Amino acid sequence: RKEVEQDPGPFNVPEGATVAFNCTYSNSASQSFFWYRQDCRKEPKLLMSVYSSGNEDGRFTAQLNRASQYISLLIRDSKLSDSATYLCVVFGSNDYKLSFGAGTTVTVRA
Amino acid sequence: DTAVSQTPKYLVTQMGNDKSIKCEQNLGHDTMYWYKQDSKKFLKIMFSYNNKELIINETVPNRFSPKSPDKAHLNLHINSLELGDSAVYFCASSQDGTAEQFFGPGTRLTVL
């Protein structure tokens, strides 16, 4: 089983729509969680950290469910510039490394 | 101004050759990493160095050898290149092992 699994998509949504997707992780000792964004042929960049209580950053909302070992990302009022691959990233306290999901591709169309 | 830089950006070479990729960060971070992103887009960690000391060494063929001359540099040397080594290699750095990682622009390696 992969350490971090994501629905690859693609999610094709119109501008202004809401899109949400999840990621599951297998290491119950994981202690930190992140969403990174990767544009085509570019490097990944941190979008937001995910806190236990859930957190919001503008149009982006992240949730963590430790019992079911999943993380979610919701994008409200999608913009064309939100088109990218979103990588779910988990840090394990037992192996001290970041594990990346393969990414969920989101395409926002005009 | 570039935080994490890598050279070269593109590398096309023949099987069996030896090549190096260089990475430098000017963020003052203590920890640096090498990742490999294959055609399926999975980013997999290869190595991690903290203050010039190797702390993570994933199951990577010993043809791959990282070298950290100082904490701002982490180079990757690859011997006897194989077709399967074709991928994008990203260097990254972070203040400590749990903090946000900053990635370089990547080196696209193609082995013919």
Backbone of each chain as ProteinMPNN parsed JSONL, in Angstrom:
{"seq_chain_A": "RKEVEQDPGPFNVPEGATVAFNCTYSNSASQSFFWYRQDCRKEPKLLMSVYSSGNEDGRFTAQLNRASQYISLLIRDSKLSDSATYLCVVFGSNDYKLSFGAGTTVTVRA", "coords_chain_A": {"N_chain_A": [[0.855, -1.199, 0.0], [0.527, 2.23, -0.863], [2.166, 4.978, 0.761], [0.958, 7.47, 0.793], [-2.042, 8.25, -0.677], [-3.819, 9.501, -3.438], [-6.668, 10.668, -5.262], [-6.187, 10.787, -8.624], [-7.56, 12.412, -10.38], [-8.392, 13.785, -13.618], [-9.891, 16.743, -12.205], [-12.185, 18.588, -13.694], [-13.367, 21.747, -13.74], [-15.734, 24.495, -13.887], [-14.967, 28.019, -13.922], [-15.397, 29.66, -10.83], [-16.649, 27.581, -9.573], [-16.866, 25.126, -6.876], [-14.439, 22.917, -5.714], [-13.421, 19.808, -4.4], [-11.23, 17.505, -2.814], [-9.703, 14.473, -1.612], [-7.129, 12.903, 0.403], [-5.488, 9.981, 1.454], [-3.584, 8.551, 4.122], [-1.13, 6.183, 5.239], [0.537, 5.87, 7.439], [0.153, 5.832, 10.748], [1.595, 7.206, 12.592], [2.095, 9.639, 11.594], [2.665, 13.126, 11.771], [2.607, 15.721, 10.78], [1.079, 17.657, 8.229], [0.533, 18.595, 4.864], [-0.444, 20.612, 2.058], [0.832, 20.84, -1.119], [1.45, 22.685, -4.111], [1.827, 22.042, -7.548], [2.747, 23.335, -10.54], [2.598, 22.76, -14.105], [5.552, 21.285, -15.204], [7.045, 22.589, -13.323], [8.516, 23.351, -10.07], [7.391, 21.892, -6.932], [5.404, 23.813, -4.63], [4.757, 25.077, -1.377], [1.386, 25.134, -0.451], [-0.416, 25.18, 1.725], [-0.248, 24.457, 5.247], [-1.72, 21.796, 7.161], [-3.846, 21.782, 9.831], [-4.869, 20.257, 12.939], [-7.36, 21.157, 13.731], [-8.455, 21.989, 11.45], [-8.14, 24.367, 8.809], [-8.18, 27.572, 7.153], [-7.348, 29.364, 4.234], [-7.852, 32.043, 2.667], [-9.516, 31.278, -0.221], [-9.143, 28.625, 0.123], [-9.591, 25.637, 1.935], [-8.521, 23.419, 4.379], [-8.775, 20.189, 5.794], [-8.335, 17.814, 8.437], [-8.586, 14.462, 9.251], [-7.873, 12.483, 11.683], [-8.667, 10.032, 12.726], [-9.724, 8.575, 10.613], [-7.634, 8.815, 8.98], [-7.292, 10.721, 6.835], [-6.907, 13.572, 4.659], [-8.242, 16.625, 3.518], [-8.843, 18.907, 0.803], [-10.371, 21.886, -0.08], [-11.469, 24.001, -2.578], [-12.791, 27.079, -3.062], [-14.84, 29.125, -5.225], [-13.407, 28.869, -7.728], [-10.534, 29.819, -9.633], [-9.038, 30.501, -12.863], [-6.331, 30.413, -12.535], [-5.995, 28.57, -10.56], [-5.611, 26.138, -11.674], [-3.715, 23.298, -11.594], [-1.503, 20.772, -10.233], [-2.214, 19.215, -7.213], [-0.498, 18.336, -4.411], [-0.547, 16.018, -1.854], [0.986, 15.897, 1.249], [2.806, 14.25, 3.735], [4.257, 14.125, 6.927], [6.23, 11.891, 8.677], [6.581, 10.961, 12.048], [8.089, 8.887, 12.855], [9.873, 8.15, 10.877], [10.897, 10.494, 10.006], [10.582, 11.788, 7.512], [9.283, 13.412, 4.569], [6.436, 12.289, 2.873], [5.114, 12.053, -0.308], [2.05, 12.333, -2.083], [0.835, 11.233, -5.312], [-0.479, 13.257, -6.507], [-3.278, 15.382, -7.327], [-4.929, 16.389, -10.125], [-6.18, 19.475, -11.12], [-8.242, 21.23, -13.253], [-9.301, 24.319, -14.218], [-11.805, 25.765, -16.07], [-12.701, 28.376, -18.369]], "CA_chain_A": [[0.0, 0.0, 0.0], [1.319, 3.444, -0.916], [2.095, 5.727, 2.018], [-0.002, 8.556, 0.608], [-2.802, 7.993, -1.895], [-4.713, 10.578, -3.858], [-7.409, 10.527, -6.504], [-5.399, 11.576, -9.576], [-8.399, 13.288, -11.187], [-8.461, 15.225, -13.377], [-11.118, 17.437, -11.882], [-12.386, 19.713, -14.626], [-14.462, 22.535, -13.184], [-15.839, 25.85, -14.451], [-14.615, 29.13, -13.025], [-16.415, 29.981, -9.831], [-17.153, 26.361, -8.909], [-16.143, 24.603, -5.716], [-13.904, 21.572, -5.965], [-12.836, 19.246, -3.182], [-10.655, 16.176, -3.002], [-9.1, 13.917, -0.406], [-5.932, 12.089, 0.324], [-5.384, 9.102, 2.615], [-2.209, 8.197, 4.462], [-1.108, 4.871, 5.898], [1.358, 5.882, 8.644], [-0.617, 6.442, 11.836], [2.495, 8.052, 13.384], [2.287, 10.917, 10.897], [2.337, 14.22, 12.684], [2.424, 17.001, 10.093], [0.402, 17.437, 6.955], [0.65, 19.785, 4.024], [-0.791, 20.592, 0.643], [1.73, 21.557, -2.015], [0.915, 22.885, -5.456], [2.866, 21.923, -8.576], [2.337, 23.696, -11.89], [3.208, 21.904, -15.118], [6.978, 21.43, -15.461], [7.645, 23.47, -12.314], [8.752, 22.702, -8.798], [6.295, 22.002, -5.953], [5.488, 24.926, -3.667], [3.803, 24.907, -0.283], [0.13, 25.859, -0.519], [-0.792, 25.406, 3.114], [-0.148, 23.373, 6.221], [-3.033, 21.322, 7.596], [-3.86, 21.672, 11.281], [-5.863, 19.299, 13.456], [-8.685, 21.777, 13.851], [-8.862, 22.492, 10.14], [-7.749, 25.753, 8.628], [-8.609, 28.218, 5.938], [-6.453, 30.408, 3.743], [-8.579, 32.612, 1.545], [-10.514, 30.38, -0.825], [-8.701, 27.246, 0.343], [-9.861, 25.092, 3.263], [-7.944, 22.086, 4.572], [-9.28, 19.458, 6.957], [-7.598, 16.604, 8.796], [-9.34, 13.483, 10.026], [-6.842, 11.519, 12.134], [-9.27, 8.709, 12.983], [-9.834, 7.888, 9.326], [-6.353, 9.033, 8.291], [-7.35, 11.406, 5.553], [-6.818, 15.031, 4.606], [-9.013, 17.107, 2.374], [-8.631, 20.287, 0.365], [-11.528, 22.436, -0.767], [-11.193, 25.286, -3.23], [-14.043, 27.784, -3.373], [-14.769, 30.192, -6.228], [-12.208, 28.519, -8.499], [-10.006, 30.738, -10.65], [-8.249, 29.818, -13.886], [-4.974, 30.251, -12.003], [-5.946, 27.422, -9.626], [-5.285, 24.927, -12.44], [-2.411, 22.798, -11.148], [-1.571, 19.49, -9.526], [-2.139, 19.438, -5.771], [0.192, 17.205, -3.793], [-0.763, 15.798, -0.434], [2.307, 15.594, 1.807], [2.675, 13.813, 5.115], [5.545, 13.96, 7.613], [6.144, 10.826, 9.665], [7.421, 11.208, 13.22], [8.958, 7.734, 13.089], [10.93, 8.06, 9.86], [11.399, 11.864, 9.78], [10.66, 12.208, 6.126], [8.035, 13.779, 3.906], [5.962, 11.373, 1.84], [4.266, 12.787, -1.242], [1.11, 11.646, -2.953], [1.128, 11.442, -6.736], [-1.093, 14.503, -6.933], [-4.616, 15.49, -7.918], [-4.895, 17.451, -11.144], [-7.379, 20.312, -11.214], [-8.258, 22.15, -14.399], [-10.424, 25.255, -14.145], [-12.046, 26.282, -17.426], [-13.457, 29.647, -18.422]], "C_chain_A": [[0.885, 1.241, 0.0], [1.127, 4.223, 0.382], [1.059, 6.836, 1.945], [-0.711, 8.316, -0.72], [-3.764, 9.133, -2.18], [-5.461, 10.149, -5.105], [-6.683, 11.385, -7.536], [-6.221, 12.595, -10.362], [-8.295, 12.882, -12.658], [-9.855, 15.69, -12.973], [-11.196, 18.646, -12.816], [-13.586, 20.506, -14.158], [-14.521, 23.898, -13.854], [-15.376, 26.881, -13.426], [-15.751, 29.392, -12.063], [-16.941, 28.776, -9.074], [-16.319, 26.051, -7.67], [-15.668, 23.202, -6.058], [-13.238, 21.088, -4.683], [-12.303, 17.852, -3.48], [-9.9, 15.777, -1.739], [-7.782, 13.233, -0.685], [-5.907, 11.228, 1.574], [-3.922, 8.761, 2.863], [-2.204, 6.951, 5.323], [-0.363, 4.892, 7.235], [0.629, 6.599, 9.781], [0.255, 7.321, 12.733], [2.743, 9.393, 12.715], [1.87, 12.059, 11.788], [2.132, 15.56, 12.005], [1.92, 16.728, 8.689], [0.396, 18.737, 6.156], [-0.04, 19.548, 2.688], [0.237, 21.439, -0.093], [1.035, 21.678, -3.366], [2.074, 22.763, -6.434], [2.249, 22.281, -9.923], [3.129, 22.854, -12.88], [4.679, 22.265, -15.333], [7.648, 22.436, -14.516], [7.872, 22.685, -11.026], [7.533, 22.815, -7.88], [6.522, 23.198, -5.035], [4.417, 24.714, -2.608], [2.574, 25.767, -0.51], [-0.324, 26.205, 0.891], [-0.489, 24.199, 3.985], [-1.562, 22.991, 6.628], [-2.989, 21.1, 9.091], [-5.013, 20.795, 11.734], [-7.268, 19.866, 13.458], [-9.225, 22.222, 12.504], [-8.448, 23.94, 10.0], [-8.088, 26.25, 7.237], [-7.559, 29.24, 5.54], [-7.112, 30.973, 2.488], [-9.63, 31.649, 1.037], [-10.206, 28.906, -0.569], [-8.966, 26.821, 1.793], [-9.298, 23.685, 3.342], [-8.509, 21.479, 5.836], [-8.433, 18.218, 7.173], [-8.515, 15.715, 9.611], [-8.367, 12.387, 10.431], [-7.433, 10.121, 12.301], [-9.341, 7.901, 11.685], [-8.59, 8.081, 8.463], [-6.54, 9.61, 6.89], [-7.298, 12.908, 5.751], [-7.634, 15.478, 3.396], [-8.595, 18.54, 2.046], [-9.862, 20.716, -0.42], [-11.138, 23.803, -1.327], [-12.535, 25.91, -3.613], [-13.802, 28.803, -4.471], [-13.511, 30.023, -7.098], [-11.856, 29.584, -9.526], [-9.217, 29.921, -11.679], [-6.849, 29.507, -13.353], [-4.863, 29.133, -10.969], [-5.616, 26.122, -10.359], [-3.855, 24.5, -12.122], [-2.601, 21.375, -10.657], [-1.332, 19.755, -8.047], [-1.596, 18.166, -5.11], [-0.097, 17.162, -2.304], [0.556, 15.309, 0.152], [2.176, 15.323, 3.295], [4.064, 13.628, 5.711], [5.388, 12.924, 8.714], [7.084, 11.068, 10.834], [8.348, 10.029, 13.499], [10.067, 7.604, 12.057], [11.482, 9.423, 9.457], [11.556, 12.209, 8.31], [9.269, 12.571, 5.615], [7.697, 12.721, 2.869], [4.944, 12.121, 0.994], [3.273, 11.851, -1.908], [1.463, 11.959, -4.404], [0.435, 12.681, -7.295], [-2.481, 14.349, -7.512], [-4.587, 16.666, -8.878], [-6.237, 18.163, -11.202], [-7.219, 21.234, -12.414], [-9.5, 23.016, -14.287], [-10.589, 25.883, -15.524], [-12.916, 27.542, -17.374], [-14.909, 29.41, -18.771]], "O_chain_A": [[1.86, 1.32, 0.746], [0.078, 4.145, 1.02], [0.362, 7.109, 2.923], [-0.067, 8.193, -1.762], [-4.429, 9.654, -1.284], [-4.955, 9.365, -5.907], [-6.571, 12.596, -7.349], [-5.668, 13.529, -10.942], [-8.119, 11.693, -12.924], [-10.862, 15.097, -13.36], [-10.396, 19.578, -12.737], [-14.709, 20.0, -14.175], [-13.508, 24.408, -14.333], [-15.395, 26.635, -12.22], [-16.923, 29.35, -12.438], [-17.604, 28.926, -8.048], [-15.247, 26.613, -7.445], [-16.413, 22.403, -6.625], [-12.582, 21.853, -3.976], [-12.861, 17.12, -4.297], [-9.517, 16.614, -0.922], [-7.384, 13.017, -1.829], [-6.271, 11.699, 2.652], [-3.123, 8.691, 1.929], [-3.16, 6.689, 6.053], [-0.598, 4.029, 8.081], [0.506, 7.823, 9.775], [-0.264, 8.092, 13.54], [3.523, 10.201, 13.22], [0.854, 11.985, 12.479], [1.535, 16.458, 12.598], [2.268, 15.734, 8.052], [0.269, 19.828, 6.711], [-0.194, 18.408, 2.25], [0.481, 22.594, 0.256], [0.157, 20.887, -3.711], [3.158, 23.297, -6.201], [1.333, 21.605, -10.39], [4.181, 22.306, -12.552], [5.006, 23.419, -15.61], [8.664, 23.046, -14.849], [7.48, 21.525, -10.905], [6.73, 23.735, -8.032], [7.655, 23.551, -4.707], [3.32, 24.237, -2.897], [2.682, 26.973, -0.735], [-0.581, 27.365, 1.211], [-0.477, 23.063, 3.512], [-2.495, 23.775, 6.459], [-2.178, 20.31, 9.575], [-5.998, 20.612, 11.019], [-8.243, 19.152, 13.219], [-10.325, 22.768, 12.421], [-8.411, 24.668, 10.992], [-8.256, 25.482, 6.291], [-6.958, 29.898, 6.389], [-6.946, 30.441, 1.39], [-10.529, 31.25, 1.777], [-10.954, 28.034, -1.012], [-8.622, 27.528, 2.74], [-9.565, 22.853, 2.475], [-8.699, 22.172, 6.836], [-7.887, 17.644, 6.23], [-9.151, 16.174, 10.56], [-8.066, 11.484, 9.65], [-6.752, 9.13, 12.04], [-9.055, 6.704, 11.665], [-8.512, 7.566, 7.348], [-6.031, 9.08, 5.903], [-7.593, 13.44, 6.821], [-7.698, 14.782, 2.382], [-8.072, 19.27, 2.888], [-10.333, 20.003, -1.306], [-10.557, 24.639, -0.634], [-13.305, 25.339, -4.385], [-12.684, 29.293, -4.633], [-12.672, 30.92, -7.184], [-12.718, 30.164, -10.186], [-8.785, 28.802, -11.403], [-6.261, 28.476, -13.677], [-3.76, 28.784, -10.548], [-5.365, 25.104, -9.714], [-2.906, 25.25, -12.353], [-3.709, 20.84, -10.663], [-0.374, 20.432, -7.671], [-2.164, 17.082, -5.239], [0.086, 18.148, -1.59], [1.176, 14.398, -0.397], [1.519, 16.069, 4.021], [4.945, 13.046, 5.078], [4.523, 13.053, 9.58], [8.264, 11.352, 10.629], [9.287, 10.15, 14.287], [11.103, 7.003, 12.342], [12.419, 9.507, 8.663], [12.534, 12.841, 7.908], [8.245, 12.121, 6.131], [8.551, 12.306, 2.086], [4.025, 12.748, 1.521], [3.607, 10.718, -2.255], [2.282, 12.835, -4.684], [0.721, 13.108, -8.413], [-2.817, 13.325, -8.107], [-4.263, 17.791, -8.497], [-7.289, 17.534, -11.317], [-6.209, 21.919, -12.569], [-10.621, 22.507, -14.262], [-9.65, 26.455, -16.077], [-13.733, 27.734, -16.474], [-15.686, 30.361, -18.858]]}, "seq_chain_B": "DTAVSQTPKYLVTQMGNDKSIKCEQNLGHDTMYWYKQDSKKFLKIMFSYNNKELIINETVPNRFSPKSPDKAHLNLHINSLELGDSAVYFCASSQDGTAEQFFGPGTRLTVL", "coords_chain_B": {"N_chain_B": [[18.838, 36.308, -6.095], [17.536, 33.935, -6.2], [16.3, 31.222, -4.337], [16.675, 28.382, -4.032], [18.79, 26.821, -6.14], [19.528, 24.962, -9.081], [21.762, 23.204, -11.199], [22.607, 21.364, -14.126], [19.659, 22.634, -15.9], [18.563, 21.044, -17.827], [19.524, 17.82, -18.895], [20.938, 15.727, -21.113], [22.02, 12.593, -21.951], [24.138, 9.748, -22.699], [23.557, 6.266, -22.085], [25.447, 4.705, -19.529], [27.212, 6.753, -19.073], [28.753, 9.109, -16.721], [27.415, 11.543, -14.576], [26.877, 14.795, -13.051], [24.782, 16.69, -10.843], [24.23, 19.919, -9.646], [23.448, 21.667, -6.606], [22.372, 24.503, -4.841], [21.614, 26.46, -1.977], [20.452, 29.553, -0.707], [19.237, 30.203, 1.622], [20.021, 29.797, 4.156], [19.362, 27.437, 5.365], [19.384, 24.36, 7.28], [18.982, 21.787, 6.395], [19.045, 19.693, 3.555], [17.822, 18.18, 0.51], [17.456, 15.511, -1.891], [15.208, 14.693, -4.426], [13.428, 12.418, -6.544], [11.418, 12.618, -9.377], [9.358, 10.693, -11.177], [8.006, 9.493, -14.351], [5.411, 8.949, -13.676], [4.827, 10.886, -11.95], [5.3, 10.664, -9.237], [6.857, 11.919, -6.383], [9.779, 11.059, -4.934], [11.723, 10.703, -2.071], [15.262, 10.741, -2.037], [17.726, 11.293, -0.768], [18.765, 12.89, 2.304], [20.354, 15.572, 3.877], [21.71, 16.924, 6.838], [23.236, 19.708, 8.007], [25.595, 18.998, 6.572], [25.701, 16.311, 7.103], [24.72, 13.001, 6.351], [21.39, 12.04, 6.687], [19.088, 10.785, 5.797], [18.817, 8.045, 3.723], [17.465, 6.663, 1.249], [16.313, 3.629, -0.365], [18.306, 3.515, -2.748], [20.113, 2.988, -5.728], [23.644, 2.321, -5.447], [24.992, 3.69, -7.341], [24.294, 6.257, -7.24], [25.519, 9.067, -5.689], [25.505, 11.33, -3.155], [26.93, 14.514, -2.338], [28.025, 16.77, 0.053], [29.567, 19.611, 0.307], [29.398, 21.834, 1.937], [26.952, 23.349, 4.137], [25.279, 24.719, 2.48], [25.263, 23.587, 0.019], [24.429, 20.784, -1.961], [25.31, 18.237, -3.843], [24.686, 15.933, -6.539], [25.911, 12.989, -7.703], [25.97, 10.769, -10.402], [26.739, 7.586, -11.397], [27.466, 5.483, -14.241], [25.031, 5.724, -15.887], [21.622, 4.729, -16.388], [18.789, 3.756, -18.47], [16.48, 3.87, -16.921], [16.999, 5.859, -15.135], [16.123, 8.199, -16.101], [14.353, 11.06, -15.433], [12.852, 13.718, -13.476], [14.871, 15.523, -11.345], [14.742, 16.888, -8.206], [16.075, 19.279, -6.045], [15.905, 20.261, -2.643], [15.352, 22.371, 0.255], [15.163, 22.865, 3.811], [14.45, 24.523, 6.952], [14.471, 22.937, 9.241], [13.966, 19.403, 9.637], [11.196, 19.183, 9.679], [9.967, 21.38, 8.738], [8.573, 23.684, 6.247], [9.425, 22.842, 2.942], [11.589, 24.086, 0.475], [11.806, 24.067, -2.946], [14.128, 23.484, -5.619], [14.296, 24.398, -9.148], [14.376, 22.048, -10.56], [15.961, 19.363, -12.381], [15.912, 18.09, -15.494], [16.534, 14.992, -16.467], [17.557, 13.035, -19.133], [18.177, 9.903, -20.314], [19.706, 8.311, -22.923]], "CA_chain_B": [[17.586, 36.222, -5.371], [17.029, 32.566, -6.233], [16.463, 30.604, -3.04], [17.294, 27.081, -4.268], [19.123, 26.746, -7.563], [20.102, 23.696, -9.553], [22.316, 23.21, -12.557], [21.915, 22.093, -15.188], [18.21, 22.485, -15.92], [18.325, 19.888, -18.692], [20.718, 16.995, -19.061], [20.683, 14.603, -22.011], [23.279, 11.87, -21.97], [24.071, 8.357, -23.123], [23.7, 5.197, -21.076], [26.809, 4.354, -19.141], [27.99, 7.935, -18.689], [28.681, 9.616, -15.352], [27.034, 12.959, -14.602], [26.609, 15.432, -11.76], [23.836, 17.8, -10.761], [24.622, 20.747, -8.494], [22.365, 22.37, -5.929], [22.814, 25.483, -3.852], [20.528, 27.243, -1.369], [20.939, 30.755, -0.014], [18.245, 30.486, 2.656], [20.582, 29.529, 5.479], [18.752, 26.231, 5.919], [20.305, 23.318, 7.748], [18.684, 20.481, 5.811], [18.863, 19.668, 2.1], [17.27, 16.919, 0.051], [17.283, 15.197, -3.294], [14.031, 13.926, -4.767], [13.291, 11.999, -7.941], [10.018, 12.578, -9.822], [9.357, 9.905, -12.407], [6.968, 9.829, -15.338], [4.106, 8.83, -13.02], [4.729, 12.11, -11.141], [5.587, 10.457, -7.826], [8.071, 12.514, -5.842], [10.307, 10.156, -3.916], [12.959, 11.206, -1.494], [16.433, 9.895, -2.24], [18.704, 11.587, 0.294], [18.617, 14.11, 3.071], [21.546, 15.944, 4.636], [21.547, 17.971, 7.833], [24.564, 20.235, 8.344], [26.586, 18.201, 5.84], [25.692, 14.886, 7.475], [23.648, 12.219, 5.742], [20.424, 11.555, 7.681], [18.166, 9.869, 5.131], [19.361, 7.416, 2.523], [16.456, 5.693, 0.862], [16.841, 2.531, -1.171], [18.739, 4.092, -4.015], [21.337, 2.286, -6.168], [24.845, 3.025, -5.007], [25.51, 4.517, -8.434], [23.954, 7.634, -6.872], [26.271, 9.463, -4.505], [25.391, 12.745, -2.815], [28.109, 15.119, -1.691], [27.691, 18.073, 0.623], [30.813, 20.269, 0.719], [29.027, 22.711, 3.052], [25.517, 23.158, 4.342], [24.528, 25.417, 1.43], [25.401, 22.854, -1.241], [24.253, 19.326, -1.967], [25.436, 17.806, -5.228], [24.329, 14.532, -6.774], [26.705, 12.385, -8.763], [25.384, 9.498, -10.829], [27.65, 6.785, -12.23], [26.91, 4.421, -15.111], [23.616, 6.053, -16.063], [20.747, 3.745, -17.019], [17.571, 4.344, -19.031], [15.508, 4.086, -15.836], [17.349, 7.044, -14.344], [15.468, 9.359, -16.715], [13.349, 11.605, -14.505], [13.196, 15.074, -13.021], [15.486, 15.489, -10.02], [14.554, 18.143, -7.483], [16.768, 19.555, -4.801], [15.063, 21.064, -1.753], [15.963, 22.651, 1.553], [14.251, 23.318, 4.86], [15.162, 24.969, 8.147], [14.714, 21.658, 9.917], [13.334, 18.31, 8.893], [9.739, 19.169, 9.682], [9.443, 22.651, 8.255], [8.303, 23.809, 4.826], [10.564, 22.605, 2.061], [11.692, 24.94, -0.707], [12.359, 23.24, -4.012], [14.765, 24.075, -6.779], [13.488, 24.296, -10.364], [14.419, 20.705, -11.125], [16.862, 19.005, -13.489], [15.269, 17.038, -16.306], [17.572, 14.092, -16.97], [17.14, 12.061, -20.143], [19.253, 8.964, -20.641], [19.388, 7.692, -24.222]], "C_chain_B": [[17.095, 34.789, -5.266], [17.326, 31.867, -4.92], [17.193, 29.262, -3.156], [17.542, 26.985, -5.768], [19.781, 25.422, -7.88], [20.688, 23.913, -10.931], [22.801, 21.796, -12.884], [20.402, 21.923, -15.078], [17.814, 21.275, -16.766], [19.636, 19.138, -18.867], [20.325, 15.813, -19.931], [22.01, 13.889, -22.199], [23.062, 10.426, -22.397], [24.152, 7.424, -21.924], [25.162, 4.947, -20.784], [27.666, 5.538, -18.727], [27.84, 8.242, -17.2], [28.355, 11.108, -15.422], [26.805, 13.469, -13.189], [25.574, 16.531, -11.903], [24.201, 18.589, -9.499], [23.413, 21.459, -7.915], [22.946, 23.306, -4.883], [21.592, 26.188, -3.284], [21.129, 28.407, -0.577], [19.984, 31.183, 1.095], [18.792, 30.295, 4.06], [20.0, 28.298, 6.143], [19.792, 25.193, 6.298], [20.151, 22.005, 7.002], [18.444, 20.607, 4.309], [18.51, 18.267, 1.657], [17.469, 16.76, -1.456], [16.057, 14.318, -3.45], [14.101, 13.524, -6.23], [11.797, 11.984, -8.266], [9.985, 11.873, -11.167], [8.175, 10.274, -13.297], [5.562, 9.717, -14.753], [3.892, 9.964, -12.021], [4.945, 11.893, -9.643], [6.893, 11.13, -7.454], [8.582, 11.605, -4.744], [11.617, 10.695, -3.383], [14.084, 10.205, -1.746], [17.388, 10.047, -1.053], [18.302, 12.839, 1.054], [19.899, 14.342, 3.865], [21.173, 17.033, 5.625], [22.933, 18.431, 8.253], [25.682, 19.346, 7.818], [26.606, 16.728, 6.23], [24.495, 14.18, 6.878], [22.695, 11.73, 6.821], [19.365, 10.652, 7.074], [18.855, 9.352, 3.881], [18.389, 6.32, 2.14], [17.094, 4.609, -0.003], [17.113, 3.045, -2.576], [19.983, 3.326, -4.451], [22.587, 3.054, -5.762], [25.577, 3.713, -6.147], [25.232, 6.0, -8.154], [24.736, 7.991, -5.615], [26.119, 10.96, -4.281], [26.678, 13.224, -2.156], [27.734, 16.509, -1.215], [28.97, 18.741, 1.111], [30.605, 21.262, 1.866], [27.508, 22.714, 3.12], [24.666, 23.895, 3.309], [24.529, 24.658, 0.106], [25.165, 21.366, -1.027], [24.231, 18.901, -3.433], [25.101, 16.329, -5.336], [25.144, 14.023, -7.95], [26.106, 11.03, -9.111], [26.369, 8.803, -11.759], [26.854, 5.841, -13.112], [25.415, 4.595, -15.337], [22.867, 4.981, -16.835], [19.489, 4.448, -17.525], [16.574, 4.722, -17.934], [15.829, 5.277, -14.948], [16.709, 8.305, -14.919], [14.317, 9.809, -15.825], [13.677, 13.077, -14.295], [13.719, 14.96, -11.598], [15.354, 16.867, -9.386], [15.423, 18.161, -6.24], [15.829, 20.402, -3.949], [15.831, 21.364, -0.48], [14.873, 23.043, 2.531], [15.068, 23.702, 6.084], [15.458, 23.779, 9.06], [13.863, 20.616, 9.223], [11.825, 18.354, 8.823], [9.135, 20.398, 9.045], [9.175, 22.603, 6.753], [9.578, 23.569, 4.024], [10.463, 23.522, 0.844], [12.43, 24.156, -1.783], [13.09, 24.084, -5.047], [13.912, 23.836, -8.013], [13.521, 22.93, -11.029], [15.449, 20.562, -12.24], [16.214, 17.848, -14.236], [16.358, 16.21, -16.955], [16.971, 13.106, -17.955], [18.342, 11.201, -20.502], [18.862, 8.224, -21.913], [20.094, 6.35, -24.393]], "O_chain_B": [[16.331, 34.454, -4.361], [18.456, 31.904, -4.433], [18.193, 29.026, -2.477], [16.607, 27.059, -6.566], [20.492, 24.842, -7.059], [20.178, 24.701, -11.726], [23.344, 21.109, -12.018], [19.922, 21.15, -14.249], [16.85, 20.575, -16.455], [20.708, 19.734, -18.972], [19.487, 14.997, -19.547], [23.009, 14.509, -22.564], [21.929, 9.948, -22.448], [24.736, 7.753, -20.893], [26.006, 4.973, -21.68], [28.716, 5.367, -18.109], [26.952, 7.729, -16.519], [28.936, 11.844, -16.218], [26.572, 12.698, -12.258], [25.491, 17.209, -12.927], [24.447, 18.017, -8.437], [22.476, 21.81, -8.632], [23.872, 22.961, -4.149], [20.645, 26.483, -4.013], [22.142, 28.276, 0.109], [19.923, 32.356, 1.464], [18.113, 30.594, 5.043], [20.128, 28.128, 7.356], [20.892, 25.135, 5.749], [21.077, 21.194, 6.973], [17.736, 21.504, 3.852], [18.843, 17.286, 2.323], [17.627, 17.736, -2.189], [15.874, 13.34, -2.725], [14.739, 14.189, -7.046], [11.002, 11.409, -7.522], [10.508, 12.374, -12.163], [7.448, 11.232, -13.034], [4.625, 10.321, -15.274], [2.878, 9.992, -11.323], [4.792, 12.828, -8.857], [7.912, 10.942, -8.118], [7.904, 11.398, -3.738], [12.503, 11.091, -4.141], [13.887, 8.992, -1.678], [17.796, 9.068, -0.427], [17.61, 13.717, 0.539], [20.453, 13.413, 4.452], [20.418, 17.95, 5.301], [23.717, 17.649, 8.789], [26.604, 18.993, 8.552], [27.444, 15.973, 5.737], [23.381, 14.704, 6.898], [23.125, 11.076, 7.771], [18.795, 9.822, 7.782], [19.403, 10.118, 3.088], [18.469, 5.196, 2.635], [18.28, 4.678, -0.327], [16.255, 3.005, -3.458], [20.838, 3.038, -3.614], [22.589, 4.284, -5.737], [26.662, 4.261, -5.949], [25.85, 6.881, -8.751], [24.634, 7.305, -4.598], [26.547, 11.766, -5.107], [27.404, 12.462, -1.517], [27.199, 17.32, -1.97], [29.417, 18.464, 2.224], [31.512, 21.502, 2.663], [26.848, 22.141, 2.254], [23.45, 23.708, 3.271], [23.849, 25.067, -0.836], [25.634, 20.773, -0.055], [23.275, 19.164, -4.162], [25.213, 15.574, -4.37], [25.071, 14.564, -9.053], [25.774, 10.241, -8.226], [26.78, 9.36, -12.778], [25.733, 5.451, -12.788], [24.626, 3.708, -15.013], [23.38, 4.402, -17.792], [19.154, 5.552, -17.098], [15.912, 5.757, -18.009], [15.021, 5.661, -14.102], [16.749, 9.363, -14.291], [13.42, 9.028, -15.508], [14.637, 13.608, -14.852], [13.068, 14.361, -10.742], [15.791, 17.873, -9.944], [15.492, 17.187, -5.489], [15.039, 21.179, -4.485], [16.826, 20.709, -0.167], [13.798, 23.496, 2.137], [16.212, 23.278, 6.247], [16.565, 23.643, 9.581], [13.112, 20.942, 8.304], [11.22, 17.655, 8.011], [7.924, 20.459, 8.832], [9.5, 21.627, 6.077], [10.659, 24.034, 4.386], [9.39, 23.704, 0.268], [13.53, 23.648, -1.561], [12.727, 25.23, -5.316], [12.901, 23.139, -7.934], [12.766, 22.683, -11.97], [15.762, 21.521, -12.946], [15.998, 16.77, -13.68], [17.028, 16.667, -17.881], [15.993, 12.424, -17.647], [19.381, 11.701, -20.933], [17.81, 7.586, -21.97], [19.937, 5.697, -25.425]]}, "name": "protein", "num_of_chains": 2, "seq": "RKEVEQDPGPFNVPEGATVAFNCTYSNSASQSFFWYRQDCRKEPKLLMSVYSSGNEDGRFTAQLNRASQYISLLIRDSKLSDSATYLCVVFGSNDYKLSFGAGTTVTVRADTAVSQTPKYLVTQMGNDKSIKCEQNLGHDTMYWYKQDSKKFLKIMFSYNNKELIINETVPNRFSPKSPDKAHLNLHINSLELGDSAVYFCASSQDGTAEQFFGPGTRLTVL"}
